[in-house]
Amino acid sequence: MAEEMQTRREKIINILLTSEEPLSARDIALFLDERDIRLILNDLKHIAKSVRKIEGGKYQLVMVPAQCRKCGFVFKEGASLDPSRCPKCKSEWISPPKFKIIKKER
């Protein structure tokens, strides 16, 4: 499919399928020249559901959870996709969650 004909979510799926490393929402926004990170985070929630339909459920969106760079606290996977403060040490030095679409191992 021609890139200009793809929806933003289709572009995000292609980026996450072809990237070597997991990407943060900010990284994805830079690829798409998008300023609104919240828009990307919202798209990722929908992509997590729709990616299961690719090739009969052979793919899944995985997330490397956010982590405090000061004390090492790892946020739960179901926690906010954009945490602003560590609940343990109150630091705002947070490594954002990162995302990748991988093929499921069966």
N, C-alpha and C positions, 0 to 999 in steps of 0.2 A: 504494500500500500504506500502510495506517495506520502512523504512526510507532511506536506502541507494539507493533506486530506485527513490526517489523523486527529482525533480529539486529544485534549491535554492528557487525559488518563491513558490513552493508548500510547502516547509518547513516553509517559512515565513508565509504563510497563516495559516498553522497548529499552529504555535507559537501564532499568533494573535487571533486565534479562541479560544485557550485554556488558554491564560493568564488571570489572574484575573484582572490585572490593565493594562492601556495603556502603551505601551513600546516605548522608543525612538529608533532611528535608531542604536545608539550605543549599546543599550541593545540587539537588535536583532542580531547585528554583533557578540556580545559576545556569544549568544546562538549558532551561526553558526560557530564560530571560524574564522570569516572573518575580515580582517584588513581594507578593503576598504569600508568606510561608504558611499561614493558616489555611490557605486554599490548597496548598500541596498536602498538608497534613490531613485535611478532609478527604482529598482524593485518595490518599493512601488507605484510609479506612474502607472506602468503597472497593479499592483495588484488592484488598485482602480477601474480600468475598468473591469478586468476579474472576480473580486469577485462578481460582479452583476449577473454572470451566475450561481453561486452556487445555487442549488435547486430552479431554476426559479426566481431568483432575490430576494430571501428572506434575503440576507446578504448585508452589505455595510461596507466599510472601513471608519472609522471616525478618525478625527484628532483633538487632543487638540493642539491649536496653540502655537507657541513659545511665550515666555513672558520675558520681561526684569525683572531681579531679583532686580534691583536697583530702578526703578521708576514705575514698574508695567505695562508698555506699552505692549499691546497684539498685536502681528503681525496678519495681515489679513490672512485668510485661504489660499488665493491664492498666498501669498507672498512666498519668498524663503523657501525651506524646511530646509535650514541650514543657518539661519541668523547669521552674525558675529558681528553686532553692532546695538545698539538701535538708531533709527532715532530721537528719542525725546531727550535723555540725553547723547547719544554717548557712553554709557557703553558697554563693551564687555561681561558683566556678563549675559548671555542669557540662559534661560531654554529652551532646545530644544523641538520641537514639539513631541508629542507622538501619537501612533497609536493603534487602536484596531478594530477588525472585530466584528460587532454586528449583531444580527438578527433584521430586520426591524419590527417595530410595525405597524400593519395594522388595 
